[in-house]
Amino acid sequence: RFGVTPSPRELVSAWGFDREGLLAQGASRILFTNGLNDGWSAGGFLTNLSVERDLLVLNMENGAHHSELGHSRPCPSPGDTPDVLAARAQAATLLERWRREVKAESAGG
């Protein structure tokens, strides 16, 4: 209808964007988030790819598209569910840990 052929494996083929490809490329410190009420979550990573490399997944059972970003004003919004609030807190804690680690690595290198 639109003259486009679906290419569901294109990211894997072009950039190795799957678990094996990311590990082979040395990827680390990536947080994948999913609001499970978002249809796009079906195409995302739903389980941790590597805890050792911090290739982690945070799923929000009641989350929707971009729930984790807290784009609503005020944030948190009265409509935010407990799982979304918890996911934001987990993400903030994780990102702060990564920031400290990178700072320490930079100071030592």
Secondary structure, DSSP 4 states (H G I P E B T S, - for coil): --S----TTHHHHHH--SHHHHHHTT--SEEEEEETTSGGGGGS--S-SBTTTTEEEEEETT--TTGGGT-SSSSS-TT--HHHHHHHHHHHHHHHHHHHHHHHHHHH-
